[in-house]
Amino acid sequence: MYWTAHGRAVSSATGAQSGQRLIADGLGGAVVAWVDERATQDLYAMHILGSTGEPDPAWPSGGKALCIADGQQSRLALADQGDGHGIAFWDHQLGTNYYNTYARAVMPTLTSATVSPAINIGGGVASLVTPEGITAAVASMDEIDTVNVTITPSPGYFIQDVTVDGTSVDCPPNYVIRKGGALVATFGNTVWAQTVSTSPRLYRGVSFPLGYSNNAVTSVLAPLGPHDDASWRLAHYDPLSDSNRFAGAGVDVISAGTGYWLATASGAPFQVTGVPLPSTLPSLTVDLAGDGINGWNQIGNPFRFPIAVAALEVSANGGPAIPFLSGANVSTEHHVFEWADTGYVETQTLRPFRAYWVNRTTGVPVTLVFPNRSSVGDPAPPEVRPADSQ
């Protein structure tokens, strides 16, 4: 018999439990969530098995914490997505009169060892965690127009592709989807391949935002054939010598965050393969060379997704990182340039597999910080061009 005369305890934790919300699990059971005052005012959930009517023993006794962040959680709602999947929505009070709305997926597979997919609306941290690929469908959001989804693969995996409403948006770790949209992320754990375009006998700015088991130039660029200046040339600009150093004569390895010149005789595209930088890496830093007089640095976006110039930070002489575009940044010019075949143009977004230019303006050590998060800057007109280093 499933039920006792007075019902079965879903949670016997201290404090009050109220505001219960319920969705079916698709297996004859249900997931129930509530506002819980065992500590402050948090959110908990429990899976009730359809086979026994008992709380799921795979879930923590007393309920699985949906949100135990500082502040108070209230106005809990559950949206049923079908097949045992649902999204919990709530208001999170961060100050006296300051609320953000948050959401998190709830499903029967949520256990203490497996973090359920989560969707974040507004600020805060949330992630989709799975090695398989997950669909996050967003619906029934009466007062919400967009959802900012952050995607974090399980350890050992990387984002293979992200589609929104059936269209690929490449592999960003975060993406904003509109009300009623559907985001699908797929993951891999072997290698990632990227096609690199070239132009016949013309230098193009390139970069390689991957890690390699062998990062020697001749290994990474092996698809171009053995190194031969008549077939292909790779170079990197050195501001200290104010000259380009070439593969086999000063450039021996490929590094993420570094920009290069590449020219091929054929102009045919080729593929490079490697492993993306870990999703757990919050940022990647690139040391800018220079002596305070000549400081143009050829850099590359170290990640496989776009990063806005406005999202970059700068650290001078080991000090704290400050925004690249901040007036307090006196270590670099506040511009990033790209070679566009006929001249240099300013850009507001650093795309992967391209090379860019930043001018260091001080003699003290300077580090450029790339956040591991996708963003796109507003277009800007061309401005001053760097010294011709082609």
C-alpha positions as CSV (number, residue, x, y, z in Angstrom):
1,M,0.0,0.0,0.0
2,Y,1.5,3.3,-1.1
3,W,-0.1,5.7,1.2
4,T,-0.5,5.9,5.0
5,A,-3.5,7.4,6.8
6,H,-1.7,10.7,7.3
7,G,0.3,10.6,4.0
8,R,4.0,10.0,3.5
9,A,6.7,12.5,4.6
10,V,8.4,14.1,1.6
11,S,10.7,16.1,3.9
12,S,10.9,16.1,7.7
13,A,13.6,18.8,7.8
14,T,13.4,21.4,10.6
15,G,11.7,24.7,9.8
16,A,8.7,25.3,7.6
17,Q,8.1,23.9,4.1
18,S,5.6,25.7,2.0
19,G,4.6,26.8,-1.5
20,Q,4.8,23.2,-2.9
21,R,4.7,22.8,-6.7
22,L,4.4,19.4,-8.5
23,I,5.2,18.0,-12.0
24,A,4.9,14.4,-13.3
25,D,8.1,12.5,-13.8
26,G,6.8,10.6,-16.8
27,L,7.2,7.3,-15.0
28,G,4.1,7.3,-12.8
29,G,5.8,9.4,-10.1
30,A,6.4,13.1,-9.6
31,V,8.9,15.7,-8.7
32,V,7.8,18.1,-6.0
33,A,9.5,21.4,-5.1
34,W,9.0,23.8,-2.2
35,V,10.2,26.8,-0.3
36,D,12.2,25.5,2.7
37,E,13.1,27.4,5.9
38,R,15.4,24.8,7.5
39,A,18.2,27.5,7.2
40,T,17.0,30.7,5.6
41,Q,14.5,30.7,2.8
42,D,15.8,28.2,0.2
43,L,14.4,25.9,-2.5
44,Y,14.4,22.1,-2.3
45,A,12.9,19.3,-4.4
46,M,12.2,15.6,-4.0
47,H,11.5,12.8,-6.5
48,I,8.6,10.5,-5.6
49,L,8.8,7.1,-7.2
50,G,5.7,5.9,-9.0
51,S,6.6,2.3,-8.2
52,T,6.5,2.7,-4.5
53,G,5.1,6.1,-3.6
54,E,8.2,6.6,-1.6
55,P,10.9,9.4,-1.9
56,D,13.6,8.4,-4.3
57,P,16.5,6.9,-2.2
58,A,18.9,8.3,-4.9
59,W,17.9,11.8,-3.8
60,P,19.2,13.2,-0.5
61,S,17.0,12.6,2.5
62,G,14.9,15.7,3.1
63,G,15.2,16.9,-0.5
64,K,17.7,18.0,-3.0
65,A,18.7,21.7,-2.8
66,L,17.6,23.6,-5.9
67,C,19.0,26.9,-4.6
68,I,20.6,27.7,-1.3
69,A,22.3,30.9,-2.3
70,D,22.5,33.9,0.0
71,G,19.3,35.9,0.2
72,Q,15.8,34.6,0.0
73,Q,14.1,32.6,-2.7
74,S,10.3,33.0,-3.2
75,R,7.4,32.8,-5.7
76,L,8.4,29.3,-6.9
77,A,6.8,27.9,-10.0
78,L,7.3,24.7,-12.1
79,A,6.8,24.4,-15.8
80,D,6.3,20.9,-17.1
81,Q,8.3,20.1,-20.3
82,G,7.0,16.5,-20.6
83,D,9.0,13.2,-20.3
84,G,9.8,14.0,-16.7
85,H,11.6,17.2,-17.4
86,G,10.6,20.5,-15.9
87,I,12.0,24.0,-15.1
88,A,11.7,25.6,-11.7
89,F,11.4,29.4,-11.7
90,W,11.8,31.7,-8.7
91,D,12.6,35.2,-7.5
92,H,15.9,35.6,-5.7
93,Q,16.1,38.6,-3.3
94,L,19.7,39.9,-3.3
95,G,19.1,43.1,-1.4
96,T,16.4,45.0,0.3
97,N,14.5,45.9,-2.9
98,Y,16.5,44.0,-5.5
99,Y,15.2,40.8,-7.2
100,N,16.5,38.6,-10.0
101,T,14.5,35.8,-11.6
102,Y,16.3,32.4,-11.8
103,A,15.4,29.1,-13.3
104,R,16.7,25.6,-13.1
105,A,15.8,22.3,-14.8
106,V,14.5,19.5,-12.6
107,M,14.4,15.9,-13.6
108,P,14.3,12.5,-12.0
109,T,18.0,11.9,-12.7
110,L,19.0,14.8,-10.3
111,T,21.1,13.2,-7.6
112,S,23.8,14.4,-5.3
113,A,26.4,13.0,-7.7
114,T,24.9,14.4,-10.9
115,V,24.2,18.1,-11.4
116,S,21.0,18.6,-13.3
117,P,21.0,20.9,-16.3
118,A,20.3,24.4,-15.2
119,I,19.2,27.6,-16.9
120,N,20.1,31.0,-15.6
121,I,18.0,34.0,-16.2
122,G,19.8,37.3,-15.4
123,G,22.9,37.1,-13.3
124,G,24.5,34.3,-11.4
125,V,26.0,31.0,-12.3
126,A,24.3,28.0,-13.9
127,S,25.3,25.2,-16.3
128,L,24.3,22.3,-18.5
129,V,26.3,19.4,-17.3
130,T,26.4,16.2,-19.3
131,P,28.7,14.2,-21.5
132,E,25.9,13.2,-23.8
133,G,24.2,16.3,-25.1
134,I,21.1,18.0,-23.6
135,T,18.1,19.9,-24.9
136,A,17.0,23.0,-23.0
137,A,13.6,24.0,-24.2
138,V,12.3,27.3,-22.9
139,A,8.6,27.9,-22.8
140,S,5.8,29.2,-20.6
141,M,7.8,32.3,-19.6
142,D,5.0,34.9,-19.4
143,E,7.2,37.7,-18.1
144,I,10.6,36.7,-19.5
145,D,11.8,37.4,-23.1
146,T,15.3,35.9,-23.1
147,V,17.3,33.2,-21.2
148,N,21.1,33.3,-20.8
149,V,22.2,29.7,-20.9
150,T,25.7,28.8,-19.7
151,I,27.0,25.4,-20.9
152,T,29.6,23.5,-18.9
153,P,30.7,20.0,-20.1
154,S,31.4,17.2,-17.7
155,P,35.1,16.7,-16.9
156,G,37.1,15.4,-19.9
157,Y,34.5,16.6,-22.5
158,F,34.3,19.8,-24.5
159,I,31.4,21.5,-26.4
160,Q,31.2,20.0,-29.9
161,D,28.3,22.1,-31.2
162,V,25.4,24.2,-30.1
163,T,22.2,24.7,-32.0
164,V,19.4,27.1,-31.3
165,D,16.1,26.4,-32.9
166,G,17.9,23.9,-35.2
167,T,20.6,26.2,-36.4
168,S,24.2,25.8,-35.4
169,V,25.8,28.8,-33.5
170,D,29.2,27.0,-33.3
171,C,30.4,26.2,-29.8
172,P,29.9,29.1,-27.3
173,P,29.9,28.3,-23.6
174,N,27.0,30.7,-23.2
175,Y,24.2,31.8,-25.4
176,V,21.0,34.0,-25.0
177,I,17.9,32.3,-26.4
178,R,14.5,33.9,-26.7
179,K,11.2,32.9,-25.2
180,G,10.0,29.7,-26.7
181,G,13.4,28.8,-28.2
182,A,15.3,25.5,-27.9
183,L,19.0,25.1,-27.3
184,V,20.8,21.8,-27.9
185,A,24.4,21.3,-26.9
186,T,26.5,18.3,-28.0
187,F,29.8,17.3,-26.5
188,G,33.0,15.4,-27.5
189,N,36.0,13.9,-25.7
190,T,38.5,13.1,-28.5
191,V,39.7,15.9,-30.8
192,W,38.2,18.9,-32.5
193,A,38.8,19.8,-36.1
194,Q,38.7,23.2,-37.7
195,T,39.1,24.2,-41.4
196,V,41.5,27.1,-41.9
197,S,41.2,29.2,-45.1
198,T,44.2,30.6,-46.9
199,S,44.8,32.7,-49.9
200,P,47.3,31.8,-52.7
201,R,50.6,33.6,-52.0
202,L,49.0,36.2,-49.7
203,Y,49.7,36.5,-46.0
204,R,46.6,36.1,-43.8
205,G,46.4,36.7,-40.0
206,V,45.7,33.4,-38.3
207,S,45.7,31.9,-34.8
208,F,45.1,28.4,-33.4
209,P,42.9,28.2,-30.3
210,L,43.5,24.6,-29.4
211,G,45.9,22.5,-27.4
212,Y,48.0,19.9,-29.1
213,S,49.8,16.8,-27.9
214,N,52.7,18.0,-30.1
215,N,52.6,21.8,-30.6
216,A,55.5,22.0,-33.0
217,V,54.8,24.1,-36.0
218,T,55.6,21.2,-38.4
219,S,53.2,18.9,-36.4
220,V,50.2,21.3,-36.2
221,L,50.6,22.3,-39.8
222,A,51.4,18.8,-41.1
223,P,48.3,18.9,-43.4
224,L,50.2,21.5,-45.4
225,G,53.0,19.1,-46.0
226,P,56.7,19.3,-45.0
227,H,57.9,22.8,-44.3
228,D,59.1,24.4,-47.4
229,D,59.2,28.1,-48.0
230,A,58.0,27.5,-51.6
231,S,54.9,25.7,-50.3
232,W,54.0,27.6,-47.1
233,R,55.3,30.2,-44.7
234,L,54.4,31.0,-41.1
235,A,55.6,34.0,-39.2
236,H,55.0,35.9,-36.0
237,Y,55.9,39.6,-35.4
238,D,58.4,40.3,-32.6
239,P,58.0,43.9,-31.3
240,L,61.4,43.9,-29.6
241,S,63.3,43.3,-32.8
242,D,60.6,45.0,-34.9
243,S,60.7,42.1,-37.4
244,N,58.9,39.0,-38.4
245,R,60.3,35.7,-37.2
246,F,59.5,32.7,-39.4
247,A,58.9,29.0,-38.9
248,G,62.3,27.3,-38.7
249,A,64.0,30.6,-37.8
250,G,62.6,31.7,-34.4
251,V,59.0,30.3,-34.5
252,D,59.1,26.6,-33.5
253,V,55.8,26.0,-31.6
254,I,52.1,27.0,-31.9
255,S,50.6,28.7,-28.8
256,A,47.0,29.6,-28.1
257,G,46.6,33.3,-27.8
258,T,49.4,34.1,-30.3
259,G,48.7,35.5,-33.8
260,Y,50.6,34.5,-36.9
261,W,51.0,35.4,-40.6
262,L,50.3,32.4,-42.9
263,A,50.8,32.2,-46.6
264,T,50.4,29.1,-48.8
265,A,51.3,28.6,-52.5
266,S,48.0,26.8,-53.3
267,G,45.6,28.8,-51.2
268,A,43.7,25.6,-50.4
269,P,41.9,25.2,-47.0
270,F,43.3,22.7,-44.6
271,Q,42.3,21.2,-41.2
272,V,43.9,21.5,-37.8
273,T,43.0,19.1,-35.0
274,G,43.5,19.5,-31.3
275,V,41.7,19.7,-27.9
276,P,39.9,22.9,-26.9
277,L,41.0,24.6,-23.7
278,P,39.2,23.3,-20.6
279,S,35.8,24.8,-19.9
280,T,36.9,25.0,-16.2
281,L,39.6,27.6,-17.1
282,P,38.1,30.9,-16.1
283,S,40.4,32.9,-18.4
284,L,43.6,32.7,-20.3
285,T,46.4,35.3,-20.1
286,V,48.8,36.4,-22.8
287,D,52.0,38.4,-22.0
288,L,52.4,41.4,-24.2
289,A,56.0,42.1,-25.3
290,G,57.4,45.6,-25.9
291,D,59.8,48.1,-24.4
292,G,57.5,51.1,-24.1
293,I,58.6,52.4,-27.5
294,N,57.7,49.6,-29.9
295,G,54.9,47.5,-28.5
296,W,52.7,46.1,-31.3
297,N,51.7,42.6,-30.4
298,Q,50.3,40.0,-32.8
299,I,47.7,38.1,-30.7
300,G,44.9,35.6,-31.3
301,N,41.7,34.7,-29.5
302,P,42.7,31.5,-27.5
303,F,39.1,30.2,-27.4
304,R,36.8,28.8,-30.1
305,F,34.1,31.5,-29.8
306,P,34.1,35.3,-30.2
307,I,35.1,37.6,-27.4
308,A,34.3,41.3,-27.4
309,V,37.1,43.8,-26.9
310,A,35.0,45.3,-24.1
311,A,35.3,41.9,-22.3
312,L,39.1,41.9,-22.2
313,E,41.1,42.9,-19.2
314,V,44.7,44.1,-18.6
315,S,47.1,43.5,-15.8
316,A,50.2,45.7,-15.5
317,N,53.3,44.7,-13.5
318,G,51.5,41.9,-11.7
319,G,48.7,44.2,-10.5
320,P,44.9,43.5,-10.5
321,A,43.2,43.1,-13.9
322,I,41.2,46.1,-15.1
323,P,38.9,46.5,-18.1
324,F,40.9,46.9,-21.4
325,L,38.7,49.9,-22.4
326,S,38.9,51.5,-18.9
327,G,40.4,55.0,-18.7
328,A,42.5,53.5,-15.9
329,N,44.3,51.3,-18.5
330,V,47.4,53.2,-19.4
331,S,49.4,50.1,-20.4
332,T,47.9,49.7,-23.9
333,E,46.1,51.6,-26.5
334,H,42.3,51.1,-26.2
335,H,42.1,49.6,-29.7
336,V,42.4,46.2,-31.4
337,F,43.2,45.9,-35.1
338,E,43.0,43.3,-37.8
339,W,44.7,43.0,-41.1
340,A,42.0,43.0,-43.9
341,D,44.1,42.3,-47.0
342,T,44.4,46.0,-48.0
343,G,44.9,47.6,-44.6
344,Y,44.3,47.5,-40.9
345,V,40.8,48.0,-39.5
346,E,39.7,48.4,-35.9
347,T,37.6,45.6,-34.5
348,Q,35.3,45.3,-31.5
349,T,35.1,41.5,-31.5
350,L,38.0,38.9,-31.6
351,R,37.0,35.9,-33.7
352,P,38.7,32.5,-33.3
353,F,41.4,31.4,-35.8
354,R,42.2,35.0,-36.7
355,A,45.1,37.3,-35.7
356,Y,44.9,40.8,-34.2
357,W,47.1,43.6,-33.0
358,V,47.3,45.3,-29.6
359,N,49.8,48.1,-28.8
360,R,51.5,48.0,-25.4
361,T,52.5,51.5,-24.4
362,T,54.6,50.9,-21.2
363,G,57.9,49.4,-20.3
364,V,56.5,47.4,-17.4
365,P,55.2,43.8,-17.8
366,V,51.7,43.7,-19.2
367,T,49.3,40.8,-19.4
368,L,46.1,40.6,-21.6
369,V,43.3,38.6,-20.0
370,F,40.8,36.7,-22.2
371,P,37.6,35.5,-20.4
372,N,36.4,32.0,-21.1
373,R,33.0,33.4,-22.1
374,S,31.4,34.3,-25.5
375,S,30.6,37.9,-26.2
376,V,30.2,40.2,-29.2
377,G,31.2,43.9,-29.4
378,D,29.5,46.7,-31.3
379,P,30.9,47.6,-34.7
380,A,33.4,50.5,-34.9
381,P,34.8,52.5,-37.8
382,P,38.5,52.1,-38.7
383,E,41.0,54.2,-36.8
384,V,44.8,54.4,-36.6
385,R,46.6,51.6,-38.3
386,P,49.5,49.8,-36.6
387,A,53.0,49.8,-38.1
388,D,53.2,47.7,-41.3
389,S,54.5,44.4,-40.1
390,Q,53.5,42.2,-43.0
